[in-house]
Amino acid sequence: MKKKILLLAILFVFVKAYSQTGVNTSSPSAALDILSKGTTSATKALEVNDSTNKELLRVQDDGGVRFEKYKNIGVLGTDANGFLVDGSNLNIPSISTIGFANASANQAGGFTYTVTFTLNKNNAANLTYNNGSFTINKAGYYNFSVFVKYDISMNSPSGGSATTSLSKNGSMFSYNLSGHVDGTVDIGHNLTGTQFFNVGDVVKVTAAYSRVFRMVQGSVTIVYYGT
């Protein structure tokens, strides 16, 4: 009799060890099968909290997943051990900013004009923008790619030289210089530059022509490469 009871107990433990557990379902299809009660982001299928009842992990009923630890990180990656980490620590490039140049009024010949942009995308964790100035908020390597188009058709003669520059704290780190003959009506400049920037560094795009000019078109793309 004792042997039969022992055998039944062993079988019971074995079955429990390899059984499937269902939450809100009587027919689980996995070791742990949770059937949520909604289909939108307004309700949760799973929540994990720490000892202070602070939410660490959330799975919403629409499939969205939220990690408290990584809520302010734009790009995630995994380290050698498979743990999620800030992608910038793995030197994963990420687009920080995309913007288009604003058209300007006529500028005097020889005047250095600070090009202004309307931003379509910007990660404020990397940098902030105000009236032509990009201020770095997160140290690391950044690449700036710029295109600008000058209108010089109001001049007769129109020949002269144009300079487009990228500067950091007032010091040029990339530029495009070109000379143009009479009859030229517009100028297109492309330039790019990569630098290590510290928090608080300020970057500007400037343009100058030896005769009257105005900005009619342009763009800027900024990529963050990490540290």
DRENDO-1510 file (C-alpha; in Angstrom, 1 decimal, always signed):
<recs>
REC; n; res; u; v; w
REC; 1; MET; +0.0; +0.0; +0.0 .
REC; 2; LYS; +2.8; +2.4; +0.9 .
REC; 3; LYS; +4.6; +1.6; -2.3 .
REC; 4; LYS; +1.4; +2.4; -4.3 .
REC; 5; ILE; +1.0; +5.8; -2.5 .
REC; 6; LEU; +4.6; +6.6; -3.2 .
REC; 7; LEU; +4.3; +5.7; -6.8 .
REC; 8; LEU; +1.2; +7.9; -7.2 .
REC; 9; ALA; +2.9; +10.8; -5.5 .
REC; 10; ILE; +5.9; +10.5; -7.9 .
REC; 11; LEU; +3.6; +10.4; -10.9 .
REC; 12; PHE; +1.7; +13.5; -9.5 .
REC; 13; VAL; +4.9; +15.5; -9.1 .
REC; 14; PHE; +6.1; +14.4; -12.6 .
REC; 15; VAL; +2.8; +15.5; -14.2 .
REC; 16; LYS; +2.8; +18.9; -12.4 .
REC; 17; ALA; +6.4; +19.5; -13.4 .
REC; 18; TYR; +5.7; +19.1; -17.0 .
REC; 19; SER; +2.1; +20.5; -17.1 .
REC; 20; GLN; +1.0; +23.7; -18.7 .
REC; 21; THR; -0.5; +26.7; -16.8 .
REC; 22; GLY; -3.2; +28.9; -18.3 .
REC; 23; VAL; -4.4; +32.2; -17.1 .
REC; 24; ASN; -7.9; +33.0; -18.3 .
REC; 25; THR; -7.8; +29.9; -20.5 .
REC; 26; SER; -8.6; +26.3; -19.7 .
REC; 27; SER; -6.5; +24.9; -22.7 .
REC; 28; PRO; -3.1; +26.5; -22.5 .
REC; 29; SER; -0.8; +26.0; -25.5 .
REC; 30; ALA; +2.5; +26.8; -23.7 .
REC; 31; ALA; +4.2; +26.3; -20.3 .
REC; 32; LEU; +2.5; +29.6; -19.4 .
REC; 33; ASP; -0.3; +30.8; -21.5 .
REC; 34; ILE; -2.0; +34.2; -20.7 .
REC; 35; LEU; -5.2; +35.1; -22.4 .
REC; 36; SER; -5.7; +38.8; -22.1 .
REC; 37; LYS; -9.1; +40.4; -21.8 .
REC; 38; GLY; -8.7; +43.3; -24.3 .
REC; 39; THR; -7.3; +44.2; -27.6 .
REC; 40; THR; -6.1; +47.8; -27.1 .
REC; 41; SER; -3.3; +49.7; -25.4 .
REC; 42; ALA; -5.7; +50.8; -22.7 .
REC; 43; THR; -5.5; +47.4; -21.0 .
REC; 44; LYS; -2.6; +45.2; -20.0 .
REC; 45; ALA; -2.0; +41.4; -20.5 .
REC; 46; LEU; +1.0; +41.3; -18.2 .
REC; 47; GLU; +2.6; +43.6; -15.6 .
REC; 48; VAL; +5.8; +43.0; -13.6 .
REC; 49; ASN; +6.5; +45.2; -10.6 .
REC; 50; ASP; +9.4; +45.5; -8.1 .
REC; 51; SER; +9.1; +45.4; -4.3 .
REC; 52; THR; +8.0; +49.0; -4.2 .
REC; 53; ASN; +5.2; +48.3; -6.7 .
REC; 54; LYS; +7.0; +50.3; -9.4 .
REC; 55; GLU; +6.2; +48.9; -12.9 .
REC; 56; LEU; +9.2; +47.2; -14.5 .
REC; 57; LEU; +7.6; +45.5; -17.5 .
REC; 58; ARG; +4.3; +45.9; -19.3 .
REC; 59; VAL; +2.7; +44.0; -22.1 .
REC; 60; GLN; -0.4; +45.7; -23.5 .
REC; 61; ASP; -3.3; +43.9; -25.0 .
REC; 62; ASP; -2.4; +45.3; -28.4 .
REC; 63; GLY; +1.0; +43.7; -28.3 .
REC; 64; GLY; +2.9; +46.8; -27.2 .
REC; 65; VAL; +5.8; +46.2; -24.7 .
REC; 66; ARG; +7.2; +48.8; -22.3 .
REC; 67; PHE; +10.4; +48.6; -20.3 .
REC; 68; GLU; +10.7; +51.1; -17.5 .
REC; 69; LYS; +14.6; +50.9; -17.5 .
REC; 70; TYR; +14.8; +51.8; -21.2 .
REC; 71; LYS; +11.9; +54.3; -21.6 .
REC; 72; ASN; +14.2; +57.2; -22.6 .
REC; 73; ILE; +16.5; +55.3; -24.9 .
REC; 74; GLY; +15.8; +55.7; -28.7 .
REC; 75; VAL; +17.8; +52.7; -30.0 .
REC; 76; LEU; +18.2; +49.4; -28.1 .
REC; 77; GLY; +20.7; +46.6; -28.8 .
REC; 78; THR; +22.0; +43.5; -27.0 .
REC; 79; ASP; +25.3; +43.0; -25.4 .
REC; 80; ALA; +27.5; +39.8; -25.5 .
REC; 81; ASN; +25.4; +38.3; -22.8 .
REC; 82; GLY; +22.1; +39.0; -24.5 .
REC; 83; PHE; +21.0; +41.8; -22.2 .
REC; 84; LEU; +19.2; +44.9; -23.6 .
REC; 85; VAL; +21.5; +48.0; -23.5 .
REC; 86; ASP; +21.5; +51.5; -24.9 .
REC; 87; GLY; +22.3; +51.2; -28.6 .
REC; 88; SER; +24.6; +54.2; -28.4 .
REC; 89; ASN; +26.9; +52.2; -26.2 .
REC; 90; LEU; +27.3; +49.7; -29.0 .
REC; 91; ASN; +28.0; +52.5; -31.5 .
REC; 92; ILE; +24.8; +51.8; -33.5 .
REC; 93; PRO; +24.3; +54.9; -35.8 .
REC; 94; SER; +21.0; +56.6; -35.3 .
REC; 95; ILE; +19.4; +59.6; -37.1 .
REC; 96; SER; +19.2; +62.5; -34.7 .
REC; 97; THR; +17.9; +65.3; -36.8 .
REC; 98; ILE; +16.3; +66.0; -40.2 .
REC; 99; GLY; +15.5; +69.5; -41.3 .
REC; 100; PHE; +14.9; +71.8; -44.3 .
REC; 101; ALA; +16.4; +75.2; -44.8 .
REC; 102; ASN; +14.2; +78.2; -44.6 .
REC; 103; ALA; +14.1; +80.7; -47.6 .
REC; 104; SER; +15.8; +84.0; -46.7 .
REC; 105; ALA; +15.5; +87.6; -47.7 .
REC; 106; ASN; +18.3; +89.1; -49.8 .
REC; 107; GLN; +21.6; +89.2; -48.0 .
REC; 108; ALA; +24.4; +91.8; -48.6 .
REC; 109; GLY; +27.4; +90.7; -50.5 .
REC; 110; GLY; +30.2; +89.5; -48.2 .
REC; 111; PHE; +27.8; +89.1; -45.3 .
REC; 112; THR; +28.0; +85.7; -43.5 .
REC; 113; TYR; +24.4; +84.5; -43.1 .
REC; 114; THR; +23.4; +81.8; -40.5 .
REC; 115; VAL; +21.2; +79.3; -42.3 .
REC; 116; THR; +18.0; +78.5; -40.4 .
REC; 117; PHE; +16.0; +75.3; -40.6 .
REC; 118; THR; +12.6; +73.9; -40.0 .
REC; 119; LEU; +13.1; +70.5; -38.3 .
REC; 120; ASN; +10.9; +67.6; -39.3 .
REC; 121; LYS; +12.6; +65.2; -36.9 .
REC; 122; ASN; +14.7; +65.8; -33.9 .
REC; 123; ASN; +15.8; +63.7; -30.9 .
REC; 124; ALA; +16.1; +66.2; -28.1 .
REC; 125; ALA; +18.1; +63.8; -26.0 .
REC; 126; ASN; +20.9; +64.3; -28.6 .
REC; 127; LEU; +20.6; +68.0; -29.4 .
REC; 128; THR; +18.3; +71.0; -29.3 .
REC; 129; TYR; +17.8; +73.6; -32.0 .
REC; 130; ASN; +17.1; +77.3; -31.8 .
REC; 131; ASN; +17.2; +79.9; -34.6 .
REC; 132; GLY; +20.2; +78.4; -36.5 .
REC; 133; SER; +22.0; +77.0; -33.5 .
REC; 134; PHE; +22.3; +73.2; -32.8 .
REC; 135; THR; +23.3; +72.7; -29.2 .
REC; 136; ILE; +24.6; +69.2; -28.2 .
REC; 137; ASN; +22.9; +67.5; -25.3 .
REC; 138; LYS; +24.6; +64.1; -25.5 .
REC; 139; ALA; +28.4; +63.8; -26.0 .
REC; 140; GLY; +29.7; +61.7; -28.8 .
REC; 141; TYR; +30.5; +61.5; -32.5 .
REC; 142; TYR; +28.1; +63.3; -34.9 .
REC; 143; ASN; +28.0; +63.6; -38.7 .
REC; 144; PHE; +26.4; +66.7; -40.2 .
REC; 145; SER; +25.4; +66.5; -43.9 .
REC; 146; VAL; +24.2; +69.8; -45.4 .
REC; 147; PHE; +22.9; +71.0; -48.8 .
REC; 148; VAL; +22.1; +74.6; -49.5 .
REC; 149; LYS; +21.1; +76.4; -52.7 .
REC; 150; TYR; +21.9; +80.1; -53.3 .
REC; 151; ASP; +19.9; +82.4; -55.6 .
REC; 152; ILE; +22.2; +85.0; -57.1 .
REC; 153; SER; +20.1; +85.9; -60.2 .
REC; 154; MET; +19.4; +89.4; -58.9 .
REC; 155; ASN; +23.0; +90.4; -59.7 .
REC; 156; SER; +24.4; +91.8; -63.0 .
REC; 157; PRO; +27.1; +90.9; -63.3 .
REC; 158; SER; +26.6; +87.8; -61.1 .
REC; 159; GLY; +30.1; +86.3; -60.9 .
REC; 160; GLY; +31.8; +85.8; -57.5 .
REC; 161; SER; +32.7; +83.3; -54.9 .
REC; 162; ALA; +30.5; +81.3; -52.4 .
REC; 163; THR; +31.4; +79.8; -49.1 .
REC; 164; THR; +29.3; +77.4; -47.0 .
REC; 165; SER; +30.6; +76.3; -43.6 .
REC; 166; LEU; +29.9; +74.1; -40.7 .
REC; 167; SER; +31.3; +75.5; -37.4 .
REC; 168; LYS; +31.6; +74.2; -33.9 .
REC; 169; ASN; +31.7; +77.0; -31.2 .
REC; 170; GLY; +32.7; +79.4; -33.9 .
REC; 171; SER; +35.5; +77.3; -35.5 .
REC; 172; MET; +35.0; +75.9; -38.9 .
REC; 173; PHE; +35.3; +72.1; -39.3 .
REC; 174; SER; +34.0; +71.7; -42.8 .
REC; 175; TYR; +33.4; +74.0; -45.8 .
REC; 176; ASN; +32.6; +74.2; -49.5 .
REC; 177; LEU; +34.2; +77.1; -51.5 .
REC; 178; SER; +33.4; +77.7; -55.1 .
REC; 179; GLY; +34.0; +80.4; -57.8 .
REC; 180; HIS; +31.4; +81.4; -60.4 .
REC; 181; VAL; +31.4; +83.3; -63.7 .
REC; 182; ASP; +29.0; +86.0; -64.8 .
REC; 183; GLY; +25.7; +84.6; -65.9 .
REC; 184; THR; +25.4; +82.1; -63.0 .
REC; 185; VAL; +22.0; +82.3; -61.5 .
REC; 186; ASP; +22.1; +79.8; -58.7 .
REC; 187; ILE; +24.7; +77.7; -56.7 .
REC; 188; GLY; +24.3; +74.4; -55.0 .
REC; 189; HIS; +26.7; +73.4; -52.2 .
REC; 190; ASN; +27.0; +70.0; -50.4 .
REC; 191; LEU; +29.2; +69.5; -47.4 .
REC; 192; THR; +29.6; +67.0; -44.6 .
REC; 193; GLY; +31.7; +66.8; -41.4 .
REC; 194; THR; +32.2; +64.4; -38.5 .
REC; 195; GLN; +33.4; +65.5; -35.1 .
REC; 196; PHE; +33.4; +64.5; -31.5 .
REC; 197; PHE; +31.1; +66.9; -29.6 .
REC; 198; ASN; +30.8; +67.6; -25.9 .
REC; 199; VAL; +27.6; +68.7; -24.1 .
REC; 200; GLY; +27.0; +72.4; -24.7 .
REC; 201; ASP; +28.9; +72.6; -28.0 .
REC; 202; VAL; +27.1; +74.7; -30.6 .
REC; 203; VAL; +27.0; +74.0; -34.4 .
REC; 204; LYS; +25.9; +76.4; -37.1 .
REC; 205; VAL; +25.6; +76.3; -40.9 .
REC; 206; THR; +26.7; +79.6; -42.5 .
REC; 207; ALA; +26.6; +80.9; -46.1 .
REC; 208; ALA; +28.3; +83.9; -47.8 .
REC; 209; TYR; +28.6; +85.2; -51.3 .
REC; 210; SER; +30.7; +88.1; -52.7 .
REC; 211; ARG; +27.5; +89.7; -54.2 .
REC; 212; VAL; +23.9; +89.9; -53.0 .
REC; 213; PHE; +22.3; +86.5; -52.5 .
REC; 214; ARG; +19.5; +84.6; -50.8 .
REC; 215; MET; +18.9; +81.1; -49.6 .
REC; 216; VAL; +16.1; +79.3; -51.5 .
REC; 217; GLN; +16.5; +75.7; -50.6 .
REC; 218; GLY; +18.5; +73.3; -48.4 .
REC; 219; SER; +18.5; +70.5; -45.9 .
REC; 220; VAL; +20.4; +69.1; -42.9 .
REC; 221; THR; +20.7; +65.5; -41.7 .
REC; 222; ILE; +22.5; +64.7; -38.4 .
REC; 223; VAL; +23.5; +61.2; -37.4 .
REC; 224; TYR; +24.7; +60.2; -34.0 .
REC; 225; TYR; +27.5; +57.5; -33.9 .
REC; 226; GLY; +27.8; +57.0; -30.2 .
REC; 227; THR; +31.0; +57.5; -28.1 .
</recs>
